Amino acid sequence: MCGIVAIYAYSDSSPAVDPGELRCIRDAMARRGPDAAGEWLSPDGRVGLGHRRLAIIDLSDAAGQPMRSLDGRFHIVFNGEIYNFPTLRNQLLSAGVPLRTTSDTEVILELFARDGLAVVEHLRGMFAFAIWDSEERRLYLARDPYGIKPLYYSQCAGTLRVASQVKALLAGGRVPTNLSPEGLTGFLCWGSVPEPFTLFDRIRQVPSGSVCIADHRGIREPLRYWAPRFVYDGQADRTDERAMAVAESQVRNALLDSVKAHLVADVPVAVFLSAGIDSTVVASLAREVSWGQLTTITLGFTEFRGRIEDETHDAERTAERLGTDHRTVHITKDEFLRELPRILDAMDQPTIDGINTYFVARAAAQEGFKVALSGVGGDEVFGGYPSFRRVPLWSRALRPVARAAPLCWLAQAFVRHGIAYPHPKAAGMLLYAQSMAGAYFLQRGLYLPEELRSPSLHPSDLSALVEAGLRRYDPVRDAQRNVPERATPHGVVACLEQSHYMRNQLLRDADWAGMHHSLEIRVPLVDRDLTAAVADLAARKWRRQAPKALLARAARPPLPQSLTARRKTGFSVPMAAWEDDLNGSRKRSGHWSRRWALRVLRALKPA
């Protein structure tokens, strides 16, 4: 895990790369890579690459970056981990490529020298990289299939700037800080900024599962090589009559394969453990394939003691059953309030989530770990969220309402003028729930677009931007782009959850929250190979089986009924109580997440 930067002065009229700016951007990401720093400038001064290193695979100086290819033609900066690099490395060695290191970086570089951008089809892992081709004079950018690792770019006045963080690009001092109408409105609609936007108008994300090419004309349109809908498109909705044991075996083998791959490292790896099925299965499988002692870490909150949300006791029993070296860390309200300025400083893009990940990552780093496994992804693949039931139900039940225009106009007026308060989404059912994409937005959305037209809901200086954003960005149309043409209801919701909530919120939060503590968070349940192996089985209607039964049954020893039957609470934080305390004596209105969103927005937008 690292921080990368690339600057390409592609226009003849633009000045050469400023080494000072390159270092400014690079060193703004020092927490991403405290172990080493490197830079490279092309002989003509038109290209600069920078790197901050968190050493995890091949800890030697020889594996430092930027790295040059054997033939001298290519230079790379890379952030992430390639879990199948030992196999790919052996293939290169068998082909006579004289590799100099045991790093995954060199494997990517030499595969790129051989195969070009087709290299992304061979890589299993999380990655974002920039490769400079000195012969073709092109800069190649790529991001992993799910977008686990971030990659941002800004193109201004004939110069392209690329980095792992939005705030790092801004730290260079050459990128305008005008807010993005689409990014701002998207954040208020979803609670996270939807890809490819950011909060800033001149900064974009390289989309997940995409590659980009920049040449003397600047950056071209991204080329998509993978998306979740590629897996789910064409699935049939059927009840499976095969033996459950066959499916269990297939799923268990695929999960074991992914967890084992995600343990590849030259440093110790910990596991985040809650009372949920996902992290418990990951911990169980990791214990099964690990050679040494496994450390598990659980987060608890004083406000949750004695309540269903308190996961510490169940997690401790799981750790005892697995025989792990377990740590439980409790966070108090006062600690959150003291840490809040650092949390907001670490937050690279506005989000209403990530506080839990920030504190559990801090706990892991304080124990001396550089790597930890997380259970993120289990609900999105195996159908654990209420959305898998509600979204298809709502869309079927309310589809006829789409023809009742007067009712929809009335609902729109109710929401826009606040008549539907405090339950605007109830009226929103008539506006959005007729389609799967619309019902999903209603389930996951923060504010309805009609609400945002009320100036009282956001700072007055943002009203014009929000209005412009509402003209340019439609959250339902955005969601619809990720819906497969032919898929089961499960497949549609799986694509929506993986392409929105998981990608734009959970994975992005894991990156900024983990990297602030120089901790690499790996997600073995978010894996292209795993999804391809289990997606069809997870979508089938197994008789008398609870959601995620196939995932739960992969654990050894079997999970106790007290855990599998436990009411789902999520990896939650007592933000409602904490937000109320921040609000003080001022009048509180609406859900805490809405108040928190506005607080985050005020903190992250430029003065």
N, C-alpha and C positions, 0 to 999 in steps of 0.2 A: 504494500500500500504506500502510495506516494502522492506528491503534488507535482504536476507538470505544467510547463508553460512553453508556448511557441509564439514567436512574432515573425511575420512574413511581410516585408515591405515589397509588395508585388508590383506596384505602379512605379514607373520611371520617375514620376513627379513627387513621390513620397520620400522623405528622408530615410537614411539608413537606420538600422536597428540601433536604438540607444541601449548600451549595456547596462546603464543605471536603471532604466525602466524594467529591463528583463530581470534584474536582480530584485527590484522592488516587488514585482509580481511574484517571483519565486519565493522570496523570503516572507511574504505575507502568508504563505502556506507552511511555515516552519513546523507547526504542530503536526501537519500531515507527514512530515519526514524529518525528524530530529537527528537522524543518524548520519546524514551526509548531505552535501549540496554540490551540484555540478552545473556547468554551462558550456555551451558551444556556440560559436559564431562562424558563419560561413566566410570564406576568404573575401568575398565582395561586400560583406556586411549587410546583406539583404535578408538574411535569415538568422534567427537566434533561437536556441532551445535551452530550457532550464529545467532543473529537477531537484526536488527535495525527497530524500530517501528514508523510508522506514524498512530496515533490513529484516526480511523474513525468510527468503529463499536465497541460498548462496550468500553468506554474510561477508564474503571477501570484498576487498576494494575493486577487484577485477570486474565485479558485477555492477559497478556504479554506472550512472547515466549522467548525461546523454551517452549513448553507445553507438559506435560506428560499425557498419557491416564489414565482413572480411574483405570484400572487394573495394571498400572505401566509398561506394556510391551512395549508401543510405545512412541516415542517422535517425535514432529513435529516442523518444521519451515516452515512458509507459507507466501507467498507474493501474494496479490490480494484481490478480493472481491467476495463473493458468494451471489448472489442476491436472490436466493430462500432459503437462510438458515433459515428464520423463519418457513417455511413449513417443512423443513427437521428437524429442531429442535423440532417442535411439534410432529413429527413422533417418534423421539427418546424418548421424554418424555412419549408419549403414550405407548411405548414399555417398560417403566420402567427404562430408563437410567437416573440416577440422575445427570444431568448436573450442573456444578458449575458456569458457566458464561452465558452471552447472546451473546457470540462471534461466528462468523462463523468459526474461527479456531477450536474451540472445536467440532463443528458439523462435520467438515471434519475428525478430529481425531477419534471420536467415530464411525462414519460411516465406516471408514477404519478398525477399530478394529472388526467391524461386517462383512463387505463385502469385505475387501481387496481392490485390485486395481479396482474392479468394481465400487468403489465410484465415479470414474470420469464420469460415465454414469449418475449420479444423480445431478451433480453440474452444475448450470447455473451461469456463471460468467467468470471472468478472474483470472487465478491462476497459480502459480508455487509452488510446495512444495517438501520437502524432509522429509521422515518418516523413522525413525530407528526402526527396529524390534529386540528387544534384545534377543528373543528366537530363531528366525531363523537366526539371525545375518546377516540381509540384510538391505540395504539402498534402499528405493523406491523413485523414482523421477517421477514427473508428470507435464505436462504442458497443459494449456487450449486448446480447440479445434482449435482456430485461432492463437494461439501463441501471444496473447496480452501481456502476461507477460513473460519476458525472463528467461532463466535458462541455465547456461553455466557450463561445467565441463572440468577438465583436469586430465588425468591419467598418473602419472609418478612414476617410481621406487616403485611400490607396494602401492601407496597412491592415492586415488581419492579425488579431491577437487571440490566443487560445489559452485557456487555463482550467484547472480543476475546480476553481471556485469563482463565483460572481464577485465576491468582495476582493479577491486577489486582483482581478482585472481592474477594478476600480482603484485599487491601491497604486497602480502604475501611473495614475493621474492623467491619462490621455483618452479615457472613455467617457463620453457624456453621461450625466446622471439623470437625464429626463426619465420620468416614470413611463412605463408601458401601459397604455389603456387596456390591452388584452390581458397582460399579466396581472394587473391590479384587479380587474373585474373577475378574472378567472379565480384569483385567490379568494375573493369575497363569495364567489359562487360555490367553491369546493372546499375551502380551508387549506388549500395548497395551490401553488402556481402550476397550471397545466403545461405540460411539455408541448411545444418547444419554447414557450415564452419564459421570461423571467420578470422580475419586478421592474427591470430597466429596458427602455425602448431599444437601445443599441446593443443589447446582449441577448443572445439566443443560445439554446441548448442544441448540441448535436443530438438528434432523436435517438432513442434506444433502438438497438437492432439496425443501425444505419451506418453508412460510411459517407464521407464527404471528400471532395477533391478541390483544392485551391491551386490556381495557376496565375498567369499574368493578368487575367481578367477578374480575379477575386475568387470567392468561394462559390461553388456551384450548388444546385439543389441536392439535398441528401438523397441517397439511394438506399431504400429499405431492403435488407437481406433476410430479416426475420421479424415476426410478430406473433403474439399468442394466437391470433385468429388463424394463422397458417396451420396450427395443430388441430383446432376444433372445427374448422370448416369441413362440412360433409359428414359429420357424425350423425348417426341415427338414434332416435329415442326408442329404447327397447328395454324390456325386462330380461335379464340374463338368467338362463336356466342352467348354466354350467355350475359345477361345484364351487362353492365359495372358497374352498381350500386352494384351488388352482389360482384364482385371482389373488388371494392372500400371499401366496408364494411369489408370484410375479411382482407384486407391489413391494413386498419385503426385500427381494433381491435388488430391485431398482433403488430403493431407499438406502440399503446397505452400501451399494456402489457409490451413491452420491455422497453420503456421509464420509465414507473412507477417502474419497477423492478430496473432500474439503478439509481433511486433516493433514494434507501434505504441507509440511513446513519444517524449517530448520530451527524453530523456536517452539516452546510449549503452547498448547491451545486449550483454552477454557470453554465452558458451555454456559450460556444463560439459561437458568432453569426457573420456570414458573410452575403453577399448579395445573397448567393446561396440557392438552394432549400433544400439541405440536412440539414444544420444547422438551417434554418428557420423552417422546419417541426419539428425538435427536440425541438427547443425553444417553438414552438406553443403547442406541446403535453405536454412538461414539465410544461408549464404555466397552462394547462388544468387540470393536475392531482396534481399540487403542492398545499400545504395548505397555505403557506406564500408567501411573496414577492420573486419574482425570479429576480436574477441579470444576465444580459447579458453583454458580453464583446466583443468589436470589435477592430481589429487592422487596423491601416491606415499608409500609408507611404507618406512622402512629395513629393517624385518623381511621385506618381500616381495622385496627385490632378488635377482634370479636365479631367481625362482619364477614359476609361471604366474599368480599373483595380481598380479604387478607389471604394471600397465597403462601405465606411463609411456612406454615405448619405442614401443609400437604407437600410442598417442595422439599422440606427437610426429611419427611418420611420417604419420599422418592429417592433422595440422595442416600439415605441410610440403606434402602433396599438395593440400590445399585453399587454401594460401596465407594462412593466418590468422596473426595476431599471437599467438603461443602463450606461455603461462606454465605451468611445472611447479613445483609446491610439494611438498616432502617434509616429512613429519611424523615426528618421533621419539617413542619411548616417553616420554622425559623431558618432552617438550613436552606430550604428552597428560596426564601426571601433574600438571604445573604448571597445566594448563588445566582439569582435572577439576572443581574447585569452581565455576568459572564455567559450565561445561557444565551441571552439576546445577542451578545457579541459573537458567539460561536455560530449562531443560526445564519446560514448563508442565504437562504431564501425564506420568506415568511411561511409559517406553518402553524397549525393549531395543535400539533402533536410533537413528539420527540423528547418530552421532558423525562419520561421513564427511561428511554434509551440513553439519554445524557448521564443520568445518575448510575445506571448499571454499568455503563462503559467506564465511568470514573472509578467505580468499585473494582472492576477488572484491572484497570491500569494501576491502581494503587496496590494490587496484589502482584504487580510485576509482569503482567501479561501484555503481549503485543497483538494477540489474535484471540477471538472468541467466536463460537458458533451461536447462531440465533435460530429460533423456530419460525421466523417470518416465512410466510408462503403456504403453510399447511391449509389454512382456511380457504385461500384463493384457489388452490388446486383441488382439494378434496371436498369443498362445498360446506364449510363450517359456519359461514355467516348467515344471519337471518335473511339477507338479500337473496339467497338462492331459493327461498320459499316465497318471499314477499314480491319480488320483482315480477316473476311470471304470473303470480296470482293477480296483482294489481293490473297488469297490462291486459290480461284476459277479461277481467271483470269490468274495466272502465273503457275498453275499446269502443263500445257503442256510444259512449258519451261524446266522443270526438265529433259525432254528427249533430250534437245539440249545441249549436253555436251560441244561442242566447245564454245558456248556463255557463259556458266558458267565458263569455264576455263579463258576466256578472262576477265570476270568481276572480277574474283578472282585476276588476275594479276593487273588489274587496281587499285583495292583497296589496294593491298599489296604494290604497288610501288608508291602510292600517286597520280596516274593519275586521279583518280576520285574526288580528292579534288576540291572544298570544299563540295561536296555532295556525300560522299562515300556510303550513304545508297541508293542512286539512283541505283548505280551499285549492291549494296547488294540485291536489289529486285530480281535479277536473281539467287542469291545464296540461299536466305532464304525464300522468300515469297510463295513457292509452298505448304507449309504445314501450318496448323493453328498455331502450336507451333513456326515455323520459322517466320511467318508473325508477330506473337506477339512479338518475340524478336526484329524484325526490328522496330516495333512501339515503344517499351519501352527501347531498348538497348541504351547504351552510346557509346561504341566503338565496332566495328566489330572485331572478332578474327583476320581477315586478317590484319587489321590496326595495331593490337598490335604486330605484327611481325616486325614492323619498330622500331628500337631502339630510334629514335628521339621522340617518343610519350611518353616515360616514363623515369624516371631517369636511368642512365646507370647501376647503381649498382643493379637494379631490372630486368635487361634483362634476366638473366638466370632463375630467378624465374618465370617470365611471360612465358617464353618458356616452362618451366616445367608445368606450370598451363594450358597452351593451350593443352598439351598432356593429361592432367588428367581431365580437366573440359570442357564440351561442353554445352554452354548455351541453345541450342535448345533441346538437349537430356534431360537436366534438366527440361525445360518447358514441354516437352512431357510427363514426368512422372506424371504431374498434369492434363492431359487431360483425361476426362472420355471415356470409350470405346464406349458408345452410348449416344450421347447428341446432342441437337440443337446447332447451331452456337452461339446463345446467351449463352447457358450453358457452352460451351467450353471456351468462352472468360471470362465469369464470374469466372470460376474455375482458369483460368490463372491470372486474375487480383487479385483475393483473395489470391492466393497462391504465388504470386511474388511481385508485386508492393505494395499491401496493407500490406502483412505480413512482407516482408523484408525491406520495407522503411517506409510507413506511420505509422504502429503500433510500429515499433522499434523506430522511431523518436519521437513518442508521449511519449514513455517510458522514454528515456534518457532526452528529453527536459523538460518534466513535472517533473520528479523526481529531476532534478538539482535544482528546485525551491520548492521541497517538496510538489508537487501538483500531485494528482491522476487524470489522464485523463481517463474518462469512455467513451465508444463508443457503445451506444445503437443500432446502425445500424449494428454492428458486433456482432451477437448473433446467436448461433446455433439454438435456438428455432425459432427465427424470420426468418432465412434463410429457415428452413424447411417449415414454414407456407406460405412464399410468393414467393419462387423461381420459382415455376411452373407458377404462375400468372404473375410474372414480365417478364417471357420469352415469353409469348404468344403475338401474333401479333394482337393488338387491332387496329381496323380500325380508321384511321384519328386521332391517338393519338400520342402525342410527347413522346420521351423517358422520363421515370420517371414520367409519368402522374399519375400513381397509388400512387406514393410516394407524389407528390405535393398535391393531392386531400385529403390527410389525415389530412391536417391542418385545424384548426378552429380558427378564421374565415378563409374563403378560401383565398389562396394566390392571390394577384393582378396580372393581366396580365403583368404588367411592370416587375415583378420579374420572373414569369415563362417563359416569352419570352426573358429575358435578356441573352445576349451572354455569354457563359460559359468562365470564366477567371480563375477559380480555386482560391484557397487560396494562391495567389501569392505574391512574394517578388521581389523588383527591383534588383535582383542579377546581372543582366547584367551590370547595371551602377556601382554597388558597386564593382563587380569583375574588371571592367575596371579601376576603381580608384586604386584598390590594385595593378594592373599590372603596373601602372604608365606610363612611357614613353617607356616601352619595347613593342616590336612588339606583337600584339594580333592576334591570329589565331583560327579559329574554334568557335563553340558555347561556350557561357560562362560556361555551365555546365561541359564541358570537362576541361577547365582551372581550374575551381573550384575543380573538382575531384582530379586533380594532386596536387593542393594546400593542400587539406585536407589530401591526402595520405602522403605528405611530413611532415605534422604536426603530424600525428598519428603514423607513423612508428618509431620504436626505432632508436636512433642515432647510 
